[in-house]
Structures are given as C-alpha cells and as structure tokens.
Amino acid sequence: MIYNGASAFDLERNLGTPRWNQMAKTPEKLLLDKIDRIFRVIAVTATKGLKRREQISLLNQAGLQPKDIAELLGTSSNTVRVELVALRKKHRGRKGRIRGKGAEEN
C-alpha cells in the first residue's frame, strides 16, 4: 500500500517500528528453527498410526513437554496432561502386579 509516495514499510520505519530489524534472524536462530521443524516432522511421522495415548507416551519419553505434544497432535495441553496421568497410573498398576506375582512364586 502506498501513502503519498511512501510504502507502508517506509511509514513503519519512519514511525520507529523497525520491522526490518524484527525480521532479521541470526544464523544460529535459523539453524535452531530448522532443527526444531525437522524434529517435529520426525516425531509426528514416528508416531503416525498409533493410538493417541501411545503417541503421547512416546513423545513424552522423547522429552517433549505437554504443550509441545499438544501442538504436534492438534489437541489441548490439558488433554495431554490427563493422558499422561492415566499412563502413569496404569504403569504403577502393572509394576504392582508384576511384583505381587513374583512374590507369590517365591
């Protein structure tokens, strides 16, 4: 858009909003952004075809936070947290049965 011969970019620059400076990224930041995108593609591909709970479990074991898992799977972070709690309870239950079964055999 042009205003009296000046583009919107020129107007923003003249108003003290250095839009051009906000767009500039360091090489390190660009590399980290690329690595992050690659990691996300791998994470989604590796869990494709699994049940939601299995996806959440694997992504959590890979070190992702509930917020990041939710973003990858297209759900809320609260849903992910609820699933993680259910997984932990289920895991504790299995540990108890295994110990109990082994104790009976001795």
N, C-alpha and C positions, 0 to 999 in steps of 0.2 A: 504494500500500500504506500502511496506517495502523498506527502503533505507539503505543499508549497515547494516542490522540488527536492524535498528530503525524504529518504525512505524511513520506514518505521525503525530500522536498525540504527540509522543516524540519530533519530529522535531519542531512542533509548540511551544511546551512548552519550548524547548531549545532556540528558536528564540525570546522569550519574549512575545509571544501571549498566554496569559493564557486562553486557550479555556475552560478548565475545570472550571475556575472561572466564565466565562460568562454564563455557563450553570446552575450554582447553583442559585436557587431562594429561597427566604425566605418563610417560611410558610404563612406569610401574603400575599405575592405576589401570591403564588399558590392558596390561597383561593379566592383572588380577581379575578384571571383569571377564576376560576371555576364559580364564581357567574356571571361574565360577559358572559360566554358561556351559562349558564342556562337562563339568561335574554334574550339573543339573540334568543334562541330557543323558549321561551315563546312569544316573540314579533312577530316572524315570524309565529308561529302557530296561535296566536290570530288574525292575520290579513289575514290569508290564505282564499282565495275565495272572498276577497273583491276587488273592483276596485283599481287601483294603487293610485288614488287620495285619496281614503278613507284610504288606508294603510298609506300613507304619513301623513295624518291628525292625525290618531290615534297614530302613532309612535312619531310625533312631540308633541302631547299633553302629551305623556308619558315622555317627557323631552329629547328625543334624538336630537342630532344636525344633520343638513342636511348631513354632511359627514358620520355619523353613519347610518342614514337611507338609504343613497345611497348604502353603503356597504352591508346592510342587504337585500336590494331589488335587488341588482345587476344592479344598474344604476349609473349615474354620480351625484355628489353633485349639479351641476348646474341645472340638471333636477329637482331635489328635491326642490331647491330654487324657480324655476319658478313655480312649482306646489303650493308651499306654498304662493307665492304672489297671484296666481289666487284664492286660497282658501280664503285668507284674503279679496280680492276684492269682492268675492261672498258673504262672510259673512257680509261685510259692506252694501252691496246692500240689503240683507234680513232685516237687522236692520232698514234701512231707510224705507222700505215698511211697516214693522210692525208698526213703529211709525206713519207713514203717515196714515195708515188705522185706527189706534186708534184715531188719531186727528180728522178724519172725523166723527167718531161716536159721539164725544163729541159735 
